Amino acid sequence: MKDVIVIGGGVIGCAVAFELATLRARVTVLERAVPGAEASSAAAGILGAQIEAHGDPALFDLMLASRERHQQLDARLRDAVGFGSGFRRCGVLKVTRREVDFEKEYSWQRPRARVEVVDPRRVEAALASDITHGVHFPDDAQVDPRLLLRALQQACAAAGVTFRTGAIVSSVTPDGAVETNDGVVSADAVVLAAGSWSSMIAGLPESLRRVRPVRGQIVQVETRPPIVRNIVFGDAGYVLARPDGRTLLGSTMEEVGHLKEVTAGGVHKVLTHSLALLPSLADAPITATWAGFRPATAEDRPMIGKLEGKLFVATGHHRNGVLLAPETARAIADLVVLGCTDRDLTAFSPSTEPRP
């Protein structure tokens, strides 16, 4: 049985720990705060494989596979702990006021996925009357990240995973030694899944130094019944309605380091964009605001794979950590325990040079 240390207790780290435990590894998760305290709990939970691929075939393939694996993960978690992730195939609707040829823009996806160019107001009647162009991705989906994390944590605990909270990792070495504020621990393999904090750990290659935090602010309102059925993306953000009436409005993209505050300017930006999409949101009560960090890379691709020695990496997922968690976790667990994976990770290698 392999001893494995996972650095980071967010959705990527917990998903990796769950898959490792399924393969009978003995797993310890080191988390600087509490599991899910950073980007994972702040995420909206959009499984937007088609809306987020941006013409990148390798990323699109990974996203499609992970989107479908979410449905399987939801069922596995229900079996393990009695509740799942809130997985729901609600669809994504992208809309704009601009003259745009969505048919041409998304034709490259048609061999792999459903793409429907639509009259947006026939799909979502609450949209502003001047929104004229839309494209619909009916197979994109959503989860509730807090439910997902809670289910993953309980499933990990039931499978024997140990969580050490308040464990601040300062450095790692290729031989599997991890220096923390409580001393040095070691294992047969170490998986770095520390998100936007990855670049602060000494002993990692320069490629990991390129992971940086990008702050996103979200406003939550109540709309009962839900104002939209689909997740609606505009030119500068999105509106996502939960079945219970919670509606998330997001999100900013701010290069401010690790400053986590919700700001007046950020909330104003989110509300301005959302009200322009759906004017009736003006009457919705605001029930919460929050901010989180997305771990971004210069290449805008995650880093997934083996480093030197006993080190493995799963970080840099930017806006798509929740979406990519299941397939990332499966690939990393296979690499660690079996020594190989059927997922081609060449495009996501941490040793790959940045794209120009």
Contacts in CASP RR format, 6 or more apart in sequence:
PFRMAT RR
TARGET T0000
AUTHOR 0000-0000-0000
METHOD contacts of the structure
MODEL  1
MKDVIVIGGGVIGCAVAFELATLRARVTVLERAVPGAEASSAAAGILGAQ
IEAHGDPALFDLMLASRERHQQLDARLRDAVGFGSGFRRCGVLKVTRREV
DFEKEYSWQRPRARVEVVDPRRVEAALASDITHGVHFPDDAQVDPRLLLR
ALQQACAAAGVTFRTGAIVSSVTPDGAVETNDGVVSADAVVLAAGSWSSM
IAGLPESLRRVRPVRGQIVQVETRPPIVRNIVFGDAGYVLARPDGRTLLG
STMEEVGHLKEVTAGGVHKVLTHSLALLPSLADAPITATWAGFRPATAED
RPMIGKLEGKLFVATGHHRNGVLLAPETARAIADLVVLGCTDRDLTAFSP
STEPRP
1 24 0 8 1.000
1 25 0 8 1.000
1 26 0 8 1.000
2 25 0 8 1.000
2 26 0 8 1.000
2 187 0 8 1.000
2 188 0 8 1.000
2 189 0 8 1.000
2 336 0 8 1.000
2 337 0 8 1.000
3 25 0 8 1.000
3 26 0 8 1.000
3 28 0 8 1.000
3 187 0 8 1.000
3 188 0 8 1.000
3 189 0 8 1.000
4 20 0 8 1.000
4 25 0 8 1.000
4 26 0 8 1.000
4 27 0 8 1.000
4 28 0 8 1.000
4 187 0 8 1.000
4 188 0 8 1.000
4 189 0 8 1.000
4 190 0 8 1.000
4 191 0 8 1.000
4 336 0 8 1.000
5 27 0 8 1.000
5 28 0 8 1.000
5 29 0 8 1.000
5 30 0 8 1.000
5 176 0 8 1.000
5 178 0 8 1.000
5 185 0 8 1.000
5 186 0 8 1.000
5 187 0 8 1.000
5 189 0 8 1.000
5 190 0 8 1.000
5 191 0 8 1.000
6 13 0 8 1.000
6 16 0 8 1.000
6 17 0 8 1.000
6 20 0 8 1.000
6 27 0 8 1.000
6 28 0 8 1.000
6 29 0 8 1.000
6 30 0 8 1.000
6 190 0 8 1.000
6 191 0 8 1.000
6 193 0 8 1.000
7 30 0 8 1.000
7 169 0 8 1.000
7 172 0 8 1.000
7 178 0 8 1.000
7 190 0 8 1.000
7 191 0 8 1.000
7 192 0 8 1.000
7 193 0 8 1.000
7 194 0 8 1.000
7 201 0 8 1.000
8 29 0 8 1.000
8 30 0 8 1.000
8 31 0 8 1.000
8 32 0 8 1.000
8 193 0 8 1.000
8 194 0 8 1.000
8 195 0 8 1.000
9 17 0 8 1.000
9 29 0 8 1.000
9 30 0 8 1.000
9 31 0 8 1.000
9 35 0 8 1.000
9 36 0 8 1.000
9 40 0 8 1.000
9 163 0 8 1.000
9 193 0 8 1.000
10 31 0 8 1.000
10 35 0 8 1.000
10 36 0 8 1.000
10 37 0 8 1.000
10 38 0 8 1.000
10 39 0 8 1.000
10 40 0 8 1.000
10 149 0 8 1.000
10 193 0 8 1.000
10 195 0 8 1.000
11 36 0 8 1.000
11 40 0 8 1.000
11 43 0 8 1.000
11 145 0 8 1.000
11 148 0 8 1.000
11 149 0 8 1.000
11 152 0 8 1.000
11 321 0 8 1.000
11 322 0 8 1.000
11 325 0 8 1.000
12 40 0 8 1.000
12 193 0 8 1.000
12 195 0 8 1.000
12 314 0 8 1.000
12 315 0 8 1.000
12 317 0 8 1.000
12 321 0 8 1.000
12 324 0 8 1.000
12 325 0 8 1.000
12 328 0 8 1.000
12 329 0 8 1.000
13 29 0 8 1.000
13 191 0 8 1.000
13 193 0 8 1.000
13 314 0 8 1.000
13 329 0 8 1.000
14 29 0 8 1.000
14 35 0 8 1.000
14 36 0 8 1.000
14 149 0 8 1.000
14 152 0 8 1.000
14 153 0 8 1.000
14 156 0 8 1.000
15 73 0 8 1.000
15 152 0 8 1.000
15 325 0 8 1.000
15 326 0 8 1.000
15 328 0 8 1.000
15 329 0 8 1.000
16 191 0 8 1.000
16 193 0 8 1.000
16 314 0 8 1.000
16 328 0 8 1.000
16 329 0 8 1.000
16 332 0 8 1.000
16 333 0 8 1.000
17 27 0 8 1.000
17 29 0 8 1.000
17 152 0 8 1.000
17 156 0 8 1.000
17 161 0 8 1.000
18 152 0 8 1.000
18 155 0 8 1.000
18 156 0 8 1.000
18 159 0 8 1.000
18 161 0 8 1.000
18 329 0 8 1.000
19 329 0 8 1.000
19 330 0 8 1.000
19 332 0 8 1.000
19 333 0 8 1.000
20 27 0 8 1.000
20 161 0 8 1.000
20 191 0 8 1.000
20 332 0 8 1.000
20 333 0 8 1.000
20 336 0 8 1.000
20 337 0 8 1.000
21 27 0 8 1.000
21 156 0 8 1.000
21 159 0 8 1.000
21 160 0 8 1.000
21 161 0 8 1.000
22 159 0 8 1.000
22 333 0 8 1.000
23 333 0 8 1.000
23 334 0 8 1.000
23 337 0 8 1.000
23 338 0 8 1.000
24 337 0 8 1.000
25 333 0 8 1.000
25 336 0 8 1.000
25 337 0 8 1.000
26 160 0 8 1.000
27 156 0 8 1.000
27 160 0 8 1.000
27 161 0 8 1.000
27 162 0 8 1.000
28 161 0 8 1.000
28 162 0 8 1.000
28 163 0 8 1.000
28 164 0 8 1.000
28 185 0 8 1.000
28 187 0 8 1.000
29 35 0 8 1.000
29 156 0 8 1.000
29 161 0 8 1.000
29 162 0 8 1.000
29 163 0 8 1.000
29 164 0 8 1.000
30 164 0 8 1.000
30 167 0 8 1.000
30 169 0 8 1.000
30 178 0 8 1.000
30 180 0 8 1.000
30 185 0 8 1.000
31 37 0 8 1.000
31 163 0 8 1.000
31 164 0 8 1.000
31 165 0 8 1.000
31 166 0 8 1.000
31 167 0 8 1.000
32 166 0 8 1.000
32 167 0 8 1.000
32 168 0 8 1.000
32 169 0 8 1.000
32 194 0 8 1.000
32 197 0 8 1.000
33 165 0 8 1.000
33 166 0 8 1.000
34 165 0 8 1.000
34 166 0 8 1.000
35 149 0 8 1.000
35 153 0 8 1.000
35 163 0 8 1.000
35 165 0 8 1.000
36 149 0 8 1.000
38 195 0 8 1.000
38 196 0 8 1.000
38 197 0 8 1.000
38 292 0 8 1.000
38 293 0 8 1.000
39 195 0 8 1.000
39 196 0 8 1.000
39 292 0 8 1.000
39 293 0 8 1.000
39 294 0 8 1.000
39 295 0 8 1.000
39 321 0 8 1.000
40 145 0 8 1.000
40 149 0 8 1.000
40 321 0 8 1.000
40 322 0 8 1.000
41 145 0 8 1.000
41 146 0 8 1.000
41 149 0 8 1.000
42 145 0 8 1.000
42 216 0 8 1.000
42 218 0 8 1.000
42 290 0 8 1.000
42 291 0 8 1.000
42 292 0 8 1.000
42 293 0 8 1.000
43 145 0 8 1.000
43 321 0 8 1.000
43 322 0 8 1.000
44 142 0 8 1.000
44 145 0 8 1.000
44 218 0 8 1.000
44 238 0 8 1.000
44 240 0 8 1.000
44 248 0 8 1.000
44 250 0 8 1.000
44 251 0 8 1.000
45 142 0 8 1.000
45 143 0 8 1.000
45 144 0 8 1.000
45 145 0 8 1.000
45 148 0 8 1.000
45 240 0 8 1.000
45 322 0 8 1.000
45 323 0 8 1.000
46 52 0 8 1.000
46 92 0 8 1.000
46 140 0 8 1.000
46 142 0 8 1.000
46 231 0 8 1.000
46 238 0 8 1.000
46 240 0 8 1.000
46 322 0 8 1.000
46 323 0 8 1.000
47 67 0 8 1.000
47 70 0 8 1.000
47 87 0 8 1.000
47 140 0 8 1.000
47 141 0 8 1.000
47 142 0 8 1.000
47 143 0 8 1.000
47 322 0 8 1.000
47 323 0 8 1.000
48 63 0 8 1.000
48 67 0 8 1.000
48 92 0 8 1.000
48 137 0 8 1.000
48 140 0 8 1.000
48 141 0 8 1.000
48 231 0 8 1.000
48 320 0 8 1.000
48 323 0 8 1.000
49 60 0 8 1.000
49 63 0 8 1.000
49 64 0 8 1.000
49 66 0 8 1.000
49 67 0 8 1.000
49 113 0 8 1.000
49 140 0 8 1.000
49 323 0 8 1.000
50 60 0 8 1.000
50 63 0 8 1.000
50 64 0 8 1.000
50 92 0 8 1.000
50 106 0 8 1.000
50 109 0 8 1.000
50 113 0 8 1.000
50 115 0 8 1.000
50 137 0 8 1.000
50 139 0 8 1.000
50 140 0 8 1.000
51 92 0 8 1.000
51 94 0 8 1.000
51 137 0 8 1.000
51 140 0 8 1.000
51 233 0 8 1.000
52 63 0 8 1.000
52 319 0 8 1.000
52 320 0 8 1.000
52 323 0 8 1.000
53 59 0 8 1.000
53 60 0 8 1.000
53 63 0 8 1.000
53 109 0 8 1.000
54 300 0 8 1.000
55 108 0 8 1.000
56 301 0 8 1.000
57 108 0 8 1.000
58 301 0 8 1.000
58 344 0 8 1.000
58 346 0 8 1.000
58 347 0 8 1.000
58 348 0 8 1.000
59 301 0 8 1.000
59 347 0 8 1.000
60 109 0 8 1.000
60 112 0 8 1.000
61 112 0 8 1.000
62 324 0 8 1.000
62 327 0 8 1.000
62 343 0 8 1.000
62 348 0 8 1.000
63 320 0 8 1.000
63 323 0 8 1.000
63 324 0 8 1.000
64 112 0 8 1.000
64 113 0 8 1.000
65 327 0 8 1.000
65 343 0 8 1.000
66 323 0 8 1.000
66 324 0 8 1.000
66 325 0 8 1.000
66 326 0 8 1.000
66 327 0 8 1.000
66 328 0 8 1.000
67 139 0 8 1.000
67 140 0 8 1.000
67 141 0 8 1.000
67 323 0 8 1.000
69 326 0 8 1.000
69 327 0 8 1.000
69 330 0 8 1.000
70 85 0 8 1.000
70 87 0 8 1.000
70 141 0 8 1.000
70 143 0 8 1.000
70 323 0 8 1.000
70 326 0 8 1.000
71 87 0 8 1.000
71 89 0 8 1.000
71 141 0 8 1.000
72 326 0 8 1.000
73 85 0 8 1.000
73 87 0 8 1.000
73 326 0 8 1.000
74 84 0 8 1.000
74 85 0 8 1.000
74 86 0 8 1.000
74 87 0 8 1.000
74 143 0 8 1.000
76 155 0 8 1.000
77 83 0 8 1.000
77 84 0 8 1.000
77 85 0 8 1.000
77 148 0 8 1.000
77 151 0 8 1.000
77 152 0 8 1.000
77 155 0 8 1.000
78 84 0 8 1.000
80 151 0 8 1.000
80 154 0 8 1.000
80 155 0 8 1.000
80 158 0 8 1.000
80 159 0 8 1.000
81 151 0 8 1.000
81 154 0 8 1.000
81 155 0 8 1.000
81 158 0 8 1.000
82 151 0 8 1.000
83 147 0 8 1.000
83 150 0 8 1.000
83 151 0 8 1.000
84 147 0 8 1.000
84 148 0 8 1.000
84 151 0 8 1.000
85 143 0 8 1.000
85 144 0 8 1.000
85 147 0 8 1.000
85 148 0 8 1.000
85 151 0 8 1.000
86 142 0 8 1.000
86 143 0 8 1.000
86 144 0 8 1.000
86 147 0 8 1.000
86 148 0 8 1.000
87 141 0 8 1.000
87 142 0 8 1.000
87 143 0 8 1.000
88 141 0 8 1.000
88 142 0 8 1.000
88 143 0 8 1.000
88 243 0 8 1.000
89 138 0 8 1.000
89 139 0 8 1.000
89 140 0 8 1.000
89 141 0 8 1.000
90 140 0 8 1.000
90 141 0 8 1.000
90 142 0 8 1.000
90 229 0 8 1.000
90 230 0 8 1.000
90 231 0 8 1.000
91 136 0 8 1.000
91 137 0 8 1.000
91 138 0 8 1.000
91 139 0 8 1.000
91 140 0 8 1.000
91 141 0 8 1.000
91 229 0 8 1.000
91 230 0 8 1.000
91 231 0 8 1.000
92 136 0 8 1.000
92 137 0 8 1.000
92 140 0 8 1.000
92 230 0 8 1.000
92 231 0 8 1.000
92 232 0 8 1.000
92 233 0 8 1.000
93 118 0 8 1.000
93 120 0 8 1.000
93 123 0 8 1.000
93 124 0 8 1.000
93 134 0 8 1.000
93 135 0 8 1.000
93 136 0 8 1.000
93 137 0 8 1.000
93 228 0 8 1.000
93 230 0 8 1.000
93 231 0 8 1.000
93 232 0 8 1.000
93 233 0 8 1.000
94 102 0 8 1.000
94 134 0 8 1.000
94 135 0 8 1.000
94 136 0 8 1.000
94 137 0 8 1.000
94 233 0 8 1.000
94 234 0 8 1.000
95 120 0 8 1.000
95 127 0 8 1.000
95 131 0 8 1.000
95 133 0 8 1.000
95 134 0 8 1.000
95 232 0 8 1.000
95 233 0 8 1.000
95 234 0 8 1.000
95 277 0 8 1.000
96 131 0 8 1.000
96 132 0 8 1.000
96 133 0 8 1.000
96 134 0 8 1.000
96 234 0 8 1.000
96 235 0 8 1.000
97 130 0 8 1.000
97 131 0 8 1.000
97 132 0 8 1.000
97 133 0 8 1.000
97 235 0 8 1.000
98 133 0 8 1.000
98 235 0 8 1.000
99 133 0 8 1.000
100 133 0 8 1.000
102 117 0 8 1.000
102 133 0 8 1.000
102 134 0 8 1.000
102 135 0 8 1.000
103 117 0 8 1.000
105 135 0 8 1.000
106 115 0 8 1.000
106 135 0 8 1.000
107 115 0 8 1.000
109 115 0 8 1.000
113 137 0 8 1.000
113 139 0 8 1.000
114 137 0 8 1.000
114 138 0 8 1.000
114 139 0 8 1.000
115 135 0 8 1.000
115 136 0 8 1.000
115 137 0 8 1.000
116 135 0 8 1.000
116 136 0 8 1.000
116 137 0 8 1.000
116 138 0 8 1.000
117 134 0 8 1.000
117 135 0 8 1.000
117 136 0 8 1.000
118 134 0 8 1.000
118 135 0 8 1.000
118 136 0 8 1.000
119 134 0 8 1.000
120 127 0 8 1.000
120 131 0 8 1.000
120 132 0 8 1.000
120 133 0 8 1.000
120 134 0 8 1.000
121 127 0 8 1.000
121 129 0 8 1.000
121 131 0 8 1.000
123 134 0 8 1.000
123 136 0 8 1.000
123 230 0 8 1.000
124 228 0 8 1.000
124 229 0 8 1.000
124 230 0 8 1.000
124 232 0 8 1.000
126 227 0 8 1.000
126 228 0 8 1.000
126 278 0 8 1.000
126 280 0 8 1.000
127 232 0 8 1.000
127 277 0 8 1.000
127 278 0 8 1.000
128 276 0 8 1.000
128 277 0 8 1.000
128 278 0 8 1.000
128 279 0 8 1.000
131 277 0 8 1.000
136 230 0 8 1.000
140 231 0 8 1.000
142 231 0 8 1.000
142 240 0 8 1.000
143 322 0 8 1.000
144 242 0 8 1.000
145 322 0 8 1.000
148 322 0 8 1.000
153 163 0 8 1.000
156 163 0 8 1.000
157 163 0 8 1.000
164 182 0 8 1.000
166 181 0 8 1.000
167 180 0 8 1.000
167 181 0 8 1.000
167 182 0 8 1.000
168 180 0 8 1.000
168 181 0 8 1.000
169 178 0 8 1.000
169 179 0 8 1.000
169 180 0 8 1.000
169 194 0 8 1.000
169 201 0 8 1.000
170 179 0 8 1.000
170 180 0 8 1.000
170 181 0 8 1.000
170 201 0 8 1.000
170 202 0 8 1.000
171 178 0 8 1.000
171 179 0 8 1.000
171 201 0 8 1.000
171 202 0 8 1.000
171 203 0 8 1.000
172 178 0 8 1.000
172 179 0 8 1.000
172 190 0 8 1.000
172 192 0 8 1.000
172 201 0 8 1.000
172 202 0 8 1.000
172 203 0 8 1.000
172 204 0 8 1.000
172 311 0 8 1.000
173 203 0 8 1.000
174 307 0 8 1.000
174 308 0 8 1.000
174 309 0 8 1.000
174 310 0 8 1.000
174 311 0 8 1.000
175 186 0 8 1.000
175 309 0 8 1.000
175 310 0 8 1.000
176 186 0 8 1.000
176 187 0 8 1.000
176 188 0 8 1.000
176 189 0 8 1.000
176 190 0 8 1.000
176 309 0 8 1.000
176 310 0 8 1.000
176 311 0 8 1.000
177 184 0 8 1.000
177 185 0 8 1.000
177 186 0 8 1.000
178 184 0 8 1.000
178 185 0 8 1.000
178 186 0 8 1.000
178 187 0 8 1.000
178 190 0 8 1.000
187 310 0 8 1.000
188 310 0 8 1.000
189 310 0 8 1.000
189 311 0 8 1.000
189 312 0 8 1.000
189 336 0 8 1.000
190 310 0 8 1.000
190 311 0 8 1.000
190 312 0 8 1.000
191 312 0 8 1.000
191 313 0 8 1.000
191 314 0 8 1.000
191 332 0 8 1.000
191 336 0 8 1.000
192 198 0 8 1.000
192 201 0 8 1.000
192 204 0 8 1.000
192 208 0 8 1.000
192 307 0 8 1.000
192 311 0 8 1.000
192 312 0 8 1.000
192 313 0 8 1.000
192 314 0 8 1.000
192 315 0 8 1.000
193 313 0 8 1.000
193 314 0 8 1.000
193 315 0 8 1.000
194 201 0 8 1.000
194 315 0 8 1.000
195 211 0 8 1.000
195 293 0 8 1.000
195 295 0 8 1.000
195 315 0 8 1.000
195 316 0 8 1.000
195 317 0 8 1.000
196 211 0 8 1.000
196 212 0 8 1.000
196 213 0 8 1.000
196 214 0 8 1.000
196 258 0 8 1.000
196 293 0 8 1.000
196 294 0 8 1.000
196 295 0 8 1.000
196 296 0 8 1.000
198 204 0 8 1.000
198 208 0 8 1.000
198 211 0 8 1.000
198 295 0 8 1.000
198 313 0 8 1.000
198 315 0 8 1.000
198 316 0 8 1.000
199 208 0 8 1.000
199 209 0 8 1.000
199 210 0 8 1.000
199 211 0 8 1.000
199 212 0 8 1.000
201 208 0 8 1.000
204 307 0 8 1.000
204 311 0 8 1.000
205 307 0 8 1.000
205 308 0 8 1.000
205 350 0 8 1.000
205 351 0 8 1.000
207 303 0 8 1.000
207 350 0 8 1.000
207 351 0 8 1.000
207 352 0 8 1.000
208 303 0 8 1.000
208 313 0 8 1.000
208 315 0 8 1.000
208 350 0 8 1.000
210 297 0 8 1.000
210 298 0 8 1.000
210 299 0 8 1.000
210 354 0 8 1.000
211 295 0 8 1.000
211 296 0 8 1.000
211 297 0 8 1.000
211 303 0 8 1.000
211 315 0 8 1.000
211 316 0 8 1.000
212 255 0 8 1.000
212 257 0 8 1.000
212 295 0 8 1.000
212 296 0 8 1.000
212 297 0 8 1.000
213 256 0 8 1.000
213 257 0 8 1.000
213 258 0 8 1.000
213 293 0 8 1.000
213 294 0 8 1.000
213 295 0 8 1.000
213 296 0 8 1.000
214 253 0 8 1.000
214 254 0 8 1.000
214 255 0 8 1.000
214 293 0 8 1.000
214 294 0 8 1.000
214 295 0 8 1.000
214 296 0 8 1.000
214 318 0 8 1.000
215 252 0 8 1.000
215 253 0 8 1.000
215 254 0 8 1.000
215 255 0 8 1.000
215 256 0 8 1.000
215 257 0 8 1.000
215 259 0 8 1.000
215 260 0 8 1.000
215 291 0 8 1.000
215 292 0 8 1.000
215 293 0 8 1.000
215 294 0 8 1.000
216 250 0 8 1.000
216 251 0 8 1.000
216 252 0 8 1.000
216 253 0 8 1.000
216 254 0 8 1.000
216 291 0 8 1.000
216 292 0 8 1.000
216 293 0 8 1.000
216 294 0 8 1.000
217 250 0 8 1.000
217 251 0 8 1.000
217 252 0 8 1.000
217 254 0 8 1.000
217 262 0 8 1.000
217 263 0 8 1.000
217 266 0 8 1.000
217 267 0 8 1.000
217 269 0 8 1.000
217 270 0 8 1.000
217 289 0 8 1.000
217 290 0 8 1.000
217 291 0 8 1.000
217 292 0 8 1.000
218 248 0 8 1.000
218 249 0 8 1.000
218 250 0 8 1.000
218 251 0 8 1.000
218 270 0 8 1.000
218 289 0 8 1.000
218 290 0 8 1.000
218 291 0 8 1.000
219 248 0 8 1.000
219 249 0 8 1.000
219 250 0 8 1.000
219 267 0 8 1.000
219 270 0 8 1.000
219 271 0 8 1.000
219 274 0 8 1.000
219 286 0 8 1.000
219 288 0 8 1.000
219 289 0 8 1.000
220 246 0 8 1.000
220 247 0 8 1.000
220 248 0 8 1.000
220 249 0 8 1.000
220 286 0 8 1.000
220 287 0 8 1.000
220 288 0 8 1.000
220 289 0 8 1.000
220 290 0 8 1.000
221 247 0 8 1.000
221 249 0 8 1.000
221 281 0 8 1.000
221 284 0 8 1.000
221 285 0 8 1.000
221 286 0 8 1.000
221 287 0 8 1.000
222 245 0 8 1.000
222 246 0 8 1.000
222 247 0 8 1.000
222 284 0 8 1.000
222 285 0 8 1.000
222 287 0 8 1.000
223 241 0 8 1.000
223 245 0 8 1.000
223 247 0 8 1.000
223 281 0 8 1.000
223 284 0 8 1.000
224 245 0 8 1.000
225 245 0 8 1.000
226 241 0 8 1.000
226 242 0 8 1.000
226 243 0 8 1.000
226 245 0 8 1.000
226 247 0 8 1.000
227 239 0 8 1.000
227 241 0 8 1.000
227 247 0 8 1.000
227 278 0 8 1.000
227 280 0 8 1.000
227 281 0 8 1.000
227 284 0 8 1.000
228 239 0 8 1.000
228 241 0 8 1.000
228 278 0 8 1.000
229 241 0 8 1.000
231 238 0 8 1.000
231 239 0 8 1.000
231 240 0 8 1.000
232 238 0 8 1.000
232 239 0 8 1.000
232 240 0 8 1.000
232 277 0 8 1.000
232 278 0 8 1.000
234 273 0 8 1.000
234 277 0 8 1.000
235 273 0 8 1.000
236 269 0 8 1.000
236 273 0 8 1.000
237 250 0 8 1.000
237 251 0 8 1.000
237 270 0 8 1.000
237 273 0 8 1.000
237 274 0 8 1.000
238 248 0 8 1.000
238 249 0 8 1.000
238 250 0 8 1.000
238 251 0 8 1.000
239 247 0 8 1.000
239 248 0 8 1.000
239 249 0 8 1.000
239 250 0 8 1.000
239 274 0 8 1.000
239 277 0 8 1.000
239 278 0 8 1.000
239 281 0 8 1.000
240 247 0 8 1.000
240 248 0 8 1.000
241 247 0 8 1.000
241 248 0 8 1.000
242 248 0 8 1.000
246 287 0 8 1.000
247 281 0 8 1.000
247 284 0 8 1.000
249 270 0 8 1.000
249 271 0 8 1.000
249 273 0 8 1.000
249 274 0 8 1.000
249 281 0 8 1.000
250 270 0 8 1.000
250 273 0 8 1.000
250 274 0 8 1.000
251 270 0 8 1.000
252 266 0 8 1.000
252 269 0 8 1.000
252 270 0 8 1.000
254 266 0 8 1.000
257 293 0 8 1.000
258 293 0 8 1.000
260 291 0 8 1.000
260 292 0 8 1.000
260 293 0 8 1.000
261 291 0 8 1.000
262 289 0 8 1.000
262 290 0 8 1.000
262 291 0 8 1.000
267 289 0 8 1.000
274 281 0 8 1.000
275 281 0 8 1.000
275 282 0 8 1.000
294 317 0 8 1.000
294 318 0 8 1.000
294 319 0 8 1.000
295 315 0 8 1.000
295 316 0 8 1.000
295 317 0 8 1.000
295 318 0 8 1.000
296 316 0 8 1.000
296 318 0 8 1.000
297 303 0 8 1.000
297 316 0 8 1.000
297 318 0 8 1.000
298 354 0 8 1.000
299 352 0 8 1.000
299 354 0 8 1.000
299 355 0 8 1.000
300 318 0 8 1.000
301 316 0 8 1.000
301 347 0 8 1.000
301 348 0 8 1.000
302 314 0 8 1.000
302 315 0 8 1.000
302 316 0 8 1.000
302 317 0 8 1.000
302 318 0 8 1.000
302 320 0 8 1.000
302 321 0 8 1.000
302 324 0 8 1.000
302 328 0 8 1.000
302 348 0 8 1.000
303 313 0 8 1.000
303 314 0 8 1.000
303 315 0 8 1.000
303 316 0 8 1.000
303 348 0 8 1.000
303 349 0 8 1.000
303 350 0 8 1.000
304 313 0 8 1.000
304 314 0 8 1.000
304 328 0 8 1.000
304 331 0 8 1.000
304 332 0 8 1.000
304 345 0 8 1.000
304 348 0 8 1.000
304 349 0 8 1.000
304 350 0 8 1.000
305 312 0 8 1.000
305 313 0 8 1.000
305 314 0 8 1.000
305 331 0 8 1.000
305 332 0 8 1.000
305 335 0 8 1.000
305 345 0 8 1.000
305 348 0 8 1.000
305 349 0 8 1.000
305 350 0 8 1.000
306 312 0 8 1.000
306 313 0 8 1.000
306 335 0 8 1.000
307 313 0 8 1.000
307 350 0 8 1.000
307 351 0 8 1.000
312 332 0 8 1.000
312 335 0 8 1.000
312 336 0 8 1.000
313 350 0 8 1.000
314 328 0 8 1.000
314 329 0 8 1.000
314 332 0 8 1.000
317 324 0 8 1.000
317 325 0 8 1.000
317 328 0 8 1.000
321 328 0 8 1.000
327 343 0 8 1.000
330 341 0 8 1.000
330 343 0 8 1.000
331 341 0 8 1.000
331 343 0 8 1.000
331 345 0 8 1.000
334 340 0 8 1.000
334 341 0 8 1.000
334 342 0 8 1.000
334 343 0 8 1.000
335 341 0 8 1.000
346 352 0 8 1.000
END
